[in-house]
Amino acid sequence: MYTALRLQRKLKQRLRSGEAEITVVTPDPYMTYQPFLPEAAAGSISPRHVVVPLRRVLAHCTIVVGEARRIDHTKRTATVTTLATAEDGTGAVEIPYDELVLAPGSVSRTLPVPGLAEHGVGFKTIEEAIGLRNHVIEQMDIASATRDPAIRDAALTFVFVGGGYAGVEALAELEDMARYTARYYHNIKAEDLKWILVEATGRILPEVGESMGRYAVRELRGRNIDVRLDTRLESCEDRIAVLSDGSRFPTRTLVWTAGVKPAPLLARTGLPLNERGRLVCTARLTVEGTEHAWAAGDAAAVPDLTAAEPGRETAPNAQHAVRQAKVLADNLVAAIDGRPLKEYRHSYAGSVASLGLHKGVAHVYGRRLKGYPAWLMHRTYHLSRVPTFNRKARVLAEWTLAGLFKREIVSLGSLEHPRAEFEIAAGRRPRPDDGDCQ
């Protein structure tokens, strides 16, 4: 989105005259600002304000909602399936191009853990974040209503695997939300909820530094969150999380945030990939040894020209991706005009992480912050980075209102099955209290 947005401005006159055309192929008609997913899950931000509608911000681009299944760069064509592919029966669409920009990002990296595919949930999309919020509140409803102690214990046990940004921030925000929600249940106390963070290495949040990582562990444990370092998830069959230290936790909630991998599309492009499956790129953000092909973000292995060690690559995070997008767009226009290209160069500024409402850690430009100042920096930084003034204003307004009114504690899990009630009325589905209902 950032690349197309900048190209749209740089090529404004050519787009109007028809000399140039920008086509954006995307599975979703919006861009998700992922750093806000934990707050969306906790109800601090409305889900629709975490996403940016592409058709609005890319008004001069052609938006194709679909998935690129294959890239044939020798013929310069992309094979794309759209929402209409199965309906009209005409098959995939062949889209020709002159210049190719690959920025498909990454997907969750799963491991062959027994039961993970059946019971786990990721935390990379807005749908997963809102689904997880609904699920957590629903489990509290189940625990409040059941007369079976085993079901109650499993419903109130929440296991998160992965101690990076996604796992720690999601757990911290949801624990904050659930602790607040517990006050509205007559038979659930905050201390009845069991939160477990499983991390395979000896530290969490490595991006904020070792000392801030240790502080984060102390902060989480001080909130009665069970942080298990140097521990792996061995199995989660039958909704029982089995850890490498021998612990067993019956649970109805398993959140998997243990890393990402490049999008599978890259393997179907015929372009050079490194050992991790990312596109081998130059510092000018061109695909190495390939003309008319560009890449940025998680999918691109870009040399870090500011690193002391030779051969080091830029980290696959938003801080680099947003800045790479601008350089890529400028270089693409320069290549069309026959001008020299610039190299991408950015010194890592640092990292900030939220640990729930009014709590956080930060390591920015060598300075370490914790608690409220770090949390305030986290919000300020991401508010400045979320795209468009429209989204900035809406997010700021929601934060302001959240400080004046109480949290919302409603679960809208029925949104996942919107036709269920109508099917019951039409006799297509039995009611949950019918005797033959399983």
C-alpha angles and dihedrals in degrees: 000000000000091000093049091045092055093042088051090058096041094049098038096127094043091050091052093049093047092243091120136030130192118204119190117197112196136158090223129040090230142054117237118220094216099193087069095054094095091053091047089052090050092048096246091119129033111247093235090060093056091064131064117216107233097205090060100046095035096048093150095049130083108243116206112188103209145082128276104230098180140005121210102190094177088063092029095231133131121209107218133184115205135191088267096052095092093038101054096034094222095121131227122343122242110219116191121210142180098205124028124208114188116196106142093143122208141302132216114287107225129188129214093264111155110251096009096111091049101045109018128097128198130220108219104098136056089240091058092047095052092040089054092050091051090046095052093052090044090054089053089052090051092048091049094051104037124096092199112095092203093055091046092051093048092046092053095047116092120186122194119188116203130047099216127105096288097049099042097043094044092049094045095049095044092046088052090050095045093047089054092045092052091070089070094057117084094210105032124080125192090246090058090070115089118206120186127187115195119197124176094208130058097259143038130223094018090180093070094053134259098280094049089045090056090048090052090053091051091047093051094045089049087061090055092258112148106229112192112193124189086022132124135199106247100179143346101188117147088015092290116128108215114193130201091247090063097258119141123200123183103217140164093200124064117165116192116204099147100136140302138252132206118278112274090237091078091068089058098053102075088227122132115278131188126230091277093053097254123132113265104237139178124234087261088063094246119133105258115259092001128104123218093014124113136175141182141168128031092341094059128078099209120180113246105230092186095057120105092219115072117236095029118141130216114263116259097245140117094258091067098031095059093048093044090054092060094048091046093053092047092048093048091054090045091052091052090050093045095245125139119271127239126230121239111244126166130154112221107257097198138256141275128197134185121227095188134292111349092353131100150125130235139181108186126164090342095309121117122212132176140179120013098352091054092047091050091049089050092055095042093049096048093043088057091049102045107105124256131016089251092064093042091055094046094048092047091049091051092050089050093050091046088059091054102042138041124269120269111246100184122129114212096186090141088073087078089063105031095164096052096095093046092049089052090050090049092050094245094117131034120241115255091246095051115115094238094050114114 
